[in-house]
Amino acid sequence: MTSAMRSATLFGKAIEVPDSFTNPSLRPTLLIA
């Protein structure tokens, strides 16, 4: 899921919203990233 991490950094909040629904564990990871 490295691609998701990179996309999350680029999109930021845009990815944080859908990701939080799919995997709540990724939500804090995006905030840190």
N, C-alpha and C positions, 0 to 999 in steps of 0.2 A: 504493500500500500504506500510505496514511496511516492508514486505519482500523485496520490491524493494529498500528500503532505505538501508537495510543490504547488499543486493547484490551489490548495488552501492558503498558502502564503501569497499567491498572486491575487486570487479572488478575495481572500480575507473573509469578510462577513458573508459574502455571497455563498461561499462553500460551508461556512460555519452553520448556517441555518439548516440546509438539507442534511448535512452530516450529523447534526445533533439528533435529527429524527432517525437516521439510519443507525448510527452508533453514538450513544451518549458519551462513550469513553473517548471518542475523537474530539468532542467538544472542548475539553480542557487542553487537549494537545494542540488544537488550532490556536487557542488563546496564547499558549506559551510560544508556539512557533511564530 
